[in-house]
Amino acid sequence: MTDTTGVIDDLTAEGAAVDALVADLPETGWDAPSPAPGWTVRHQIAHLAFIFRIAGLAAAQPEAFIEMTKAVANVGFDNAVEAALQEFIHDPTEVLLSRWRAERDAAIKALAAVPGDKLVPWLVNPLPPYVLACAGMMELFAHGQDVADALGVRIERTDRIKHLAGFAVRVRDFGYEARNLTPPAEEFRFELTAPSGALWTFGPADAQQRVTGSAEDFCLLATRRRHRFDLDVRAKGTLADQWLDIAQAYRGAAGEGRRPGQFGPRPS
């Protein structure tokens, strides 16, 4: 896809939705523990600030981004993230909030300026700006959910999550790769019900391996923010059922994920 207008608009709106969770948060709220072990709300926003910083650098200054990744390769990306968190989390709350907003807005502006048919350098492979923006949607969805869980609030999802659902389908094999498993050659069919009630479909209509259910729950599954047993996501076929156990829409270690029933019954 070369037209990034829609995803840029939705990325902007999703960023504003995460911002609204913390804009008026008292100091005690910033220190509330999130479901990610050892991470508070402050860590979640600091992580987003860092991720958007490097996305903005990749889009606006690709050569500088490439040099940065060479340096990161010596210490490992996870260690680089931890070091970046230390740079952000000790800021006064109002400074961290301001930095997150500045990094987010600069990255979105830089991505919007990249022609849709060009590639942006990224951590493993160069990506079209549309795909990198979808990865940004994934980061906002996942870490925004962590913030909402820490604060005990429910996010009302919109059809903006279609970008994330499509991205999760695109990177179906990440879960296999994270566990040193060989991805199946067989394609899957995905049929997901959007927050609006629309049906979103991905993959061949005659595929034997099928995943169906709520698009919101599918995104919670793919970001590992809820356990599959707590979600309205179903599989038909052995491979599809196995995939529900390992689905992840990001590279690298899967992390601990979430336990069945950890958040209690879903509100209707």
Contacts in CASP RR format, 6 or more apart in sequence:
PFRMAT RR
TARGET T0000
AUTHOR 0000-0000-0000
METHOD contacts of the structure
MODEL  1
MTDTTGVIDDLTAEGAAVDALVADLPETGWDAPSPAPGWTVRHQIAHLAF
IFRIAGLAAAQPEAFIEMTKAVANVGFDNAVEAALQEFIHDPTEVLLSRW
RAERDAAIKALAAVPGDKLVPWLVNPLPPYVLACAGMMELFAHGQDVADA
LGVRIERTDRIKHLAGFAVRVRDFGYEARNLTPPAEEFRFELTAPSGALW
TFGPADAQQRVTGSAEDFCLLATRRRHRFDLDVRAKGTLADQWLDIAQAY
RGAAGEGRRPGQFGPRPS
1 128 0 8 1.000
1 130 0 8 1.000
2 115 0 8 1.000
2 116 0 8 1.000
2 117 0 8 1.000
2 128 0 8 1.000
2 130 0 8 1.000
3 116 0 8 1.000
3 130 0 8 1.000
4 111 0 8 1.000
4 112 0 8 1.000
4 114 0 8 1.000
4 116 0 8 1.000
4 129 0 8 1.000
4 130 0 8 1.000
4 133 0 8 1.000
7 130 0 8 1.000
7 133 0 8 1.000
7 134 0 8 1.000
7 137 0 8 1.000
7 163 0 8 1.000
8 108 0 8 1.000
8 111 0 8 1.000
8 112 0 8 1.000
8 133 0 8 1.000
10 137 0 8 1.000
10 160 0 8 1.000
10 163 0 8 1.000
11 108 0 8 1.000
11 111 0 8 1.000
11 133 0 8 1.000
11 136 0 8 1.000
11 137 0 8 1.000
11 140 0 8 1.000
11 163 0 8 1.000
12 108 0 8 1.000
13 160 0 8 1.000
14 137 0 8 1.000
14 140 0 8 1.000
14 141 0 8 1.000
14 160 0 8 1.000
15 104 0 8 1.000
15 140 0 8 1.000
17 140 0 8 1.000
17 155 0 8 1.000
18 48 0 8 1.000
18 140 0 8 1.000
18 143 0 8 1.000
18 144 0 8 1.000
18 147 0 8 1.000
19 100 0 8 1.000
19 101 0 8 1.000
19 104 0 8 1.000
21 144 0 8 1.000
21 147 0 8 1.000
21 148 0 8 1.000
21 151 0 8 1.000
21 153 0 8 1.000
21 155 0 8 1.000
22 30 0 8 1.000
22 41 0 8 1.000
22 45 0 8 1.000
22 97 0 8 1.000
22 147 0 8 1.000
23 97 0 8 1.000
25 41 0 8 1.000
25 93 0 8 1.000
25 151 0 8 1.000
27 93 0 8 1.000
29 41 0 8 1.000
29 150 0 8 1.000
29 151 0 8 1.000
30 40 0 8 1.000
30 41 0 8 1.000
30 42 0 8 1.000
30 45 0 8 1.000
30 93 0 8 1.000
30 96 0 8 1.000
31 40 0 8 1.000
31 41 0 8 1.000
31 42 0 8 1.000
32 40 0 8 1.000
32 41 0 8 1.000
32 150 0 8 1.000
32 151 0 8 1.000
33 39 0 8 1.000
33 40 0 8 1.000
33 150 0 8 1.000
34 40 0 8 1.000
34 41 0 8 1.000
34 43 0 8 1.000
34 44 0 8 1.000
34 146 0 8 1.000
34 147 0 8 1.000
34 149 0 8 1.000
34 150 0 8 1.000
35 146 0 8 1.000
35 149 0 8 1.000
35 150 0 8 1.000
35 225 0 8 1.000
35 258 0 8 1.000
35 262 0 8 1.000
36 43 0 8 1.000
36 44 0 8 1.000
36 146 0 8 1.000
37 256 0 8 1.000
39 47 0 8 1.000
39 146 0 8 1.000
40 150 0 8 1.000
41 147 0 8 1.000
41 150 0 8 1.000
41 151 0 8 1.000
42 89 0 8 1.000
42 93 0 8 1.000
42 96 0 8 1.000
43 85 0 8 1.000
43 89 0 8 1.000
44 143 0 8 1.000
44 144 0 8 1.000
44 146 0 8 1.000
44 147 0 8 1.000
44 150 0 8 1.000
45 88 0 8 1.000
45 96 0 8 1.000
45 97 0 8 1.000
45 100 0 8 1.000
45 143 0 8 1.000
45 147 0 8 1.000
46 84 0 8 1.000
46 85 0 8 1.000
46 88 0 8 1.000
46 89 0 8 1.000
46 96 0 8 1.000
46 100 0 8 1.000
47 81 0 8 1.000
47 85 0 8 1.000
47 143 0 8 1.000
48 100 0 8 1.000
48 103 0 8 1.000
48 104 0 8 1.000
48 139 0 8 1.000
48 140 0 8 1.000
48 143 0 8 1.000
48 144 0 8 1.000
49 88 0 8 1.000
49 96 0 8 1.000
49 99 0 8 1.000
49 100 0 8 1.000
49 103 0 8 1.000
49 104 0 8 1.000
50 81 0 8 1.000
50 84 0 8 1.000
50 85 0 8 1.000
50 87 0 8 1.000
50 88 0 8 1.000
50 103 0 8 1.000
51 136 0 8 1.000
51 139 0 8 1.000
52 100 0 8 1.000
52 103 0 8 1.000
52 104 0 8 1.000
52 106 0 8 1.000
52 107 0 8 1.000
52 108 0 8 1.000
52 136 0 8 1.000
52 139 0 8 1.000
53 84 0 8 1.000
53 103 0 8 1.000
53 106 0 8 1.000
53 107 0 8 1.000
54 65 0 8 1.000
54 68 0 8 1.000
55 107 0 8 1.000
55 110 0 8 1.000
55 111 0 8 1.000
55 132 0 8 1.000
55 135 0 8 1.000
55 136 0 8 1.000
56 103 0 8 1.000
56 106 0 8 1.000
56 107 0 8 1.000
56 110 0 8 1.000
56 111 0 8 1.000
57 64 0 8 1.000
57 65 0 8 1.000
57 68 0 8 1.000
58 65 0 8 1.000
58 120 0 8 1.000
58 121 0 8 1.000
58 122 0 8 1.000
58 132 0 8 1.000
59 107 0 8 1.000
59 110 0 8 1.000
59 111 0 8 1.000
59 113 0 8 1.000
59 114 0 8 1.000
59 120 0 8 1.000
59 129 0 8 1.000
59 132 0 8 1.000
60 106 0 8 1.000
60 110 0 8 1.000
60 113 0 8 1.000
62 120 0 8 1.000
62 121 0 8 1.000
65 121 0 8 1.000
66 121 0 8 1.000
69 121 0 8 1.000
69 123 0 8 1.000
72 80 0 8 1.000
75 83 0 8 1.000
77 123 0 8 1.000
78 253 0 8 1.000
88 96 0 8 1.000
88 99 0 8 1.000
89 96 0 8 1.000
91 99 0 8 1.000
111 120 0 8 1.000
111 129 0 8 1.000
111 132 0 8 1.000
111 133 0 8 1.000
114 120 0 8 1.000
114 129 0 8 1.000
115 129 0 8 1.000
116 128 0 8 1.000
116 129 0 8 1.000
116 130 0 8 1.000
117 128 0 8 1.000
118 128 0 8 1.000
118 129 0 8 1.000
119 126 0 8 1.000
119 127 0 8 1.000
119 128 0 8 1.000
120 126 0 8 1.000
120 127 0 8 1.000
120 128 0 8 1.000
120 129 0 8 1.000
120 132 0 8 1.000
122 132 0 8 1.000
123 251 0 8 1.000
124 251 0 8 1.000
127 135 0 8 1.000
131 167 0 8 1.000
131 170 0 8 1.000
133 163 0 8 1.000
134 163 0 8 1.000
134 164 0 8 1.000
134 166 0 8 1.000
134 167 0 8 1.000
134 170 0 8 1.000
135 167 0 8 1.000
137 160 0 8 1.000
137 161 0 8 1.000
137 163 0 8 1.000
137 164 0 8 1.000
137 167 0 8 1.000
138 164 0 8 1.000
138 167 0 8 1.000
138 168 0 8 1.000
138 222 0 8 1.000
138 223 0 8 1.000
138 249 0 8 1.000
138 250 0 8 1.000
141 161 0 8 1.000
141 164 0 8 1.000
141 219 0 8 1.000
141 223 0 8 1.000
142 223 0 8 1.000
142 224 0 8 1.000
142 225 0 8 1.000
142 250 0 8 1.000
144 155 0 8 1.000
145 155 0 8 1.000
145 220 0 8 1.000
145 223 0 8 1.000
145 225 0 8 1.000
146 225 0 8 1.000
148 154 0 8 1.000
148 155 0 8 1.000
149 225 0 8 1.000
149 263 0 8 1.000
154 267 0 8 1.000
157 195 0 8 1.000
157 216 0 8 1.000
157 219 0 8 1.000
158 195 0 8 1.000
158 196 0 8 1.000
159 194 0 8 1.000
159 195 0 8 1.000
159 196 0 8 1.000
159 198 0 8 1.000
161 194 0 8 1.000
161 195 0 8 1.000
161 215 0 8 1.000
161 216 0 8 1.000
161 219 0 8 1.000
162 194 0 8 1.000
162 200 0 8 1.000
162 215 0 8 1.000
164 219 0 8 1.000
164 222 0 8 1.000
164 223 0 8 1.000
164 249 0 8 1.000
165 190 0 8 1.000
165 192 0 8 1.000
165 200 0 8 1.000
165 202 0 8 1.000
165 215 0 8 1.000
165 218 0 8 1.000
165 219 0 8 1.000
165 222 0 8 1.000
166 200 0 8 1.000
166 202 0 8 1.000
167 249 0 8 1.000
168 218 0 8 1.000
168 219 0 8 1.000
168 222 0 8 1.000
168 247 0 8 1.000
168 249 0 8 1.000
169 188 0 8 1.000
169 190 0 8 1.000
169 202 0 8 1.000
169 203 0 8 1.000
171 249 0 8 1.000
171 250 0 8 1.000
172 183 0 8 1.000
172 188 0 8 1.000
172 243 0 8 1.000
172 247 0 8 1.000
173 183 0 8 1.000
174 248 0 8 1.000
174 249 0 8 1.000
174 250 0 8 1.000
174 251 0 8 1.000
174 252 0 8 1.000
175 181 0 8 1.000
175 246 0 8 1.000
175 247 0 8 1.000
175 248 0 8 1.000
175 254 0 8 1.000
176 182 0 8 1.000
176 183 0 8 1.000
176 246 0 8 1.000
177 183 0 8 1.000
177 251 0 8 1.000
177 252 0 8 1.000
178 246 0 8 1.000
178 248 0 8 1.000
178 251 0 8 1.000
178 252 0 8 1.000
178 253 0 8 1.000
178 254 0 8 1.000
179 246 0 8 1.000
179 254 0 8 1.000
181 246 0 8 1.000
184 209 0 8 1.000
184 239 0 8 1.000
186 207 0 8 1.000
186 208 0 8 1.000
186 209 0 8 1.000
186 239 0 8 1.000
187 203 0 8 1.000
187 204 0 8 1.000
187 207 0 8 1.000
187 209 0 8 1.000
188 203 0 8 1.000
188 207 0 8 1.000
188 209 0 8 1.000
188 210 0 8 1.000
188 211 0 8 1.000
188 239 0 8 1.000
188 240 0 8 1.000
188 243 0 8 1.000
189 201 0 8 1.000
189 202 0 8 1.000
189 203 0 8 1.000
189 204 0 8 1.000
189 205 0 8 1.000
189 206 0 8 1.000
189 207 0 8 1.000
189 209 0 8 1.000
189 210 0 8 1.000
189 211 0 8 1.000
190 200 0 8 1.000
190 201 0 8 1.000
190 202 0 8 1.000
190 203 0 8 1.000
190 210 0 8 1.000
190 211 0 8 1.000
190 212 0 8 1.000
190 218 0 8 1.000
191 199 0 8 1.000
191 200 0 8 1.000
191 201 0 8 1.000
191 210 0 8 1.000
191 211 0 8 1.000
191 212 0 8 1.000
191 213 0 8 1.000
192 199 0 8 1.000
192 200 0 8 1.000
192 201 0 8 1.000
192 202 0 8 1.000
192 211 0 8 1.000
192 212 0 8 1.000
192 213 0 8 1.000
192 214 0 8 1.000
192 215 0 8 1.000
192 218 0 8 1.000
193 199 0 8 1.000
193 200 0 8 1.000
193 213 0 8 1.000
193 214 0 8 1.000
193 215 0 8 1.000
194 200 0 8 1.000
194 215 0 8 1.000
195 215 0 8 1.000
195 216 0 8 1.000
200 215 0 8 1.000
208 236 0 8 1.000
208 237 0 8 1.000
209 235 0 8 1.000
209 236 0 8 1.000
209 237 0 8 1.000
209 238 0 8 1.000
209 239 0 8 1.000
209 240 0 8 1.000
209 243 0 8 1.000
210 235 0 8 1.000
210 236 0 8 1.000
210 237 0 8 1.000
210 240 0 8 1.000
211 218 0 8 1.000
211 233 0 8 1.000
211 234 0 8 1.000
211 235 0 8 1.000
211 236 0 8 1.000
211 240 0 8 1.000
211 243 0 8 1.000
211 244 0 8 1.000
212 233 0 8 1.000
212 234 0 8 1.000
212 236 0 8 1.000
213 232 0 8 1.000
213 233 0 8 1.000
213 234 0 8 1.000
214 231 0 8 1.000
214 232 0 8 1.000
214 233 0 8 1.000
217 226 0 8 1.000
217 231 0 8 1.000
217 232 0 8 1.000
217 233 0 8 1.000
218 231 0 8 1.000
218 233 0 8 1.000
220 226 0 8 1.000
220 231 0 8 1.000
221 228 0 8 1.000
221 231 0 8 1.000
221 233 0 8 1.000
221 244 0 8 1.000
221 247 0 8 1.000
222 247 0 8 1.000
222 248 0 8 1.000
222 249 0 8 1.000
223 248 0 8 1.000
223 249 0 8 1.000
223 250 0 8 1.000
224 247 0 8 1.000
224 248 0 8 1.000
224 254 0 8 1.000
224 255 0 8 1.000
224 257 0 8 1.000
224 258 0 8 1.000
225 257 0 8 1.000
225 258 0 8 1.000
226 258 0 8 1.000
226 262 0 8 1.000
226 263 0 8 1.000
227 257 0 8 1.000
227 258 0 8 1.000
227 259 0 8 1.000
227 260 0 8 1.000
227 261 0 8 1.000
227 262 0 8 1.000
228 244 0 8 1.000
228 245 0 8 1.000
229 260 0 8 1.000
229 261 0 8 1.000
230 258 0 8 1.000
230 260 0 8 1.000
230 261 0 8 1.000
230 262 0 8 1.000
230 263 0 8 1.000
230 264 0 8 1.000
230 266 0 8 1.000
233 244 0 8 1.000
235 241 0 8 1.000
235 243 0 8 1.000
235 244 0 8 1.000
246 254 0 8 1.000
248 254 0 8 1.000
END
